[in-house]
Amino acid sequence: MMTNSAQAVPLTESSVAWLRQELDRLRQEREPALVERLREIQQEAGFHDLQAHVVRDELTRVRERIHELEITLETATAPDGRHAPDVITIGSRVIVRDEAGREHTFVIVSPVEADAGRGHISAASPVGAALLGRRSGDAVAVTTPTGTRRLLLLSVE
């Protein structure tokens, strides 16, 4: 059920699985380990206030991430499949060639799934936004913080 303040987030099936794994790891491993560590610190003779503070801060961050993941997964929707198969949408894998002749492979994802190291770029990023709705053979000029990039779309999957 979607809350009033939460907005639907389009997520691919693989991204939902990836986020669920992170949520499970945080709930089952990280949060209990921090709770146990905090308990140990508080039981030690000469209670270490600084250590407890650091662990409490980390526990707060973990719980905030758990909450964020719960909301994201609660509001997740599948990308709208009503489009031509060669049109770039969230979940599309695209291969482009830049002005220097280098080829790049990207998967267009929602902002919560973006991970440049995996080649997953946000549909809200300059490159992602410029590619949405395009087809193989299209050329796009993208204004990025480092200047204008010209990309030729080679394929869409």
N, C-alpha and C positions, 0 to 999 in steps of 0.2 A: 504494500500500500504506500502511495506517495504522500509525503507530507506537504503542507501548503508552501513551505519555504524551499522545498527541494525541487529542482528542475530535472526532468528526464534527461538521462545521459545515454546516448547511443554507444553500446559496447558490443564488440564481436564476441562470439562464443569463447574463443581462445583467451580473450582478455578477461572475461568473466571468470574463467577457470584460474587464470594467473592471479587475479585479485582475491579470489576465494582462498587460494593457497597461502597468500600473504596474510590474510585475515586469520586463517586457522593457525599459522605459525605464531602470530602475535598472541592470540588467545591461549594457545596450548603450551607454548614454550616461553616466549619472551616475558609476558605479563606475570605468569606464576614465578619465574626465576627472579624477577625484580621484587615481587612481594616477599619471597623467601629471603632475598638478600637484605631487604629493609628490616625484616624481623630479626635476622642475625645481628645486624648492626645495633639495633635497639637493645638486644639482650647482652651484648658485650659489656664487660666492665669498662667504665670510663667512656660510655656512650660517645660515639664520634659524630657530632652534630653536622660537620661539613660533609662527611660521607653520606649520611642519611639525607641531607639536602640534595645532593647530586643524584642519588637513587630515586628520591621522590620526584625530582624534575624529569628524569628519564621515564619513570612510570607514568607521569602525566602525559608526556609526548606519545608514549605507546598507546595509552587509552584514547587520546585524541585521534590518533591514526586509526585505531579500531573503529571509533565512531564514524570517522570519515569514510572508511571502507564499507561499513554497514549501510550508510546513507547512499553511497554510490551504487552498491549492489541492489539495494531496495528500489532505486529509481532507474535501474538499467533497462534499456529497451534494445531490441535488435535493430540493426540498421534497416531502414526502409528498403525492401527489395524491389520496389516498383520503379525500375530504371532500366535503360538499355544496358546489356552486359558489358559494353565497352566504355561506359561512362564512369568516370572516377567518382566514388562515394566513400564514406567511411567504411573501412575494411578492405578497400581496394589495394592491391599490390601493383605499384607502377615502376616502370623503368624509364628514366629520362637521360638525355645527353645534354651536358652543359656546353657553354660557348667554347670551352677548351677541348671539347671532344671526349671528356670523361663521362662514363656512364655511372648512374647512381640508382639504387633500388630503394624505394620507400614503401611503407605501408601507412596509409592514411588512417589515423585513429582519432578518437575524442581526446580532448585535452588531458583527461585523467589517465589516459593510457600512454601518453607520449614518452618515448624513451629513445633518444637519439642514438645511443649506443647499440640498440637493437635495430635501428633503421625505421623506427616507428615515429612518424612526425604528426603533430597535432593538426587537425583540420582548421584550427584557429591560427596557426602560425602563418607567416607570409607565404611560404612555399606551399603549405597544405591548402590554404585558402585559394591560392592562384590555380591549383590543380583541380579542385572540386568542380565537377560538372564538365570537365574537359574530356577529350577522346584521344586515342592514338593518332599521331600525326599532327596534333595541335602544337603550336609554339606559344610559349608564354614568357612574358617579362615579369620578373618578380623583384619588387623593391624590398631589400633586406637591410639590416643595420650596416652591413659592409658594402652596400651598393646594389646596383641593379644586376640581376642574374637573368640570363636568357636560357630557357630550357625547352628542348624538343621532346615531346612525349613519344616514346618508342613502343610501349605496350602497357596494357591494363589487364589485370587478372582479378 
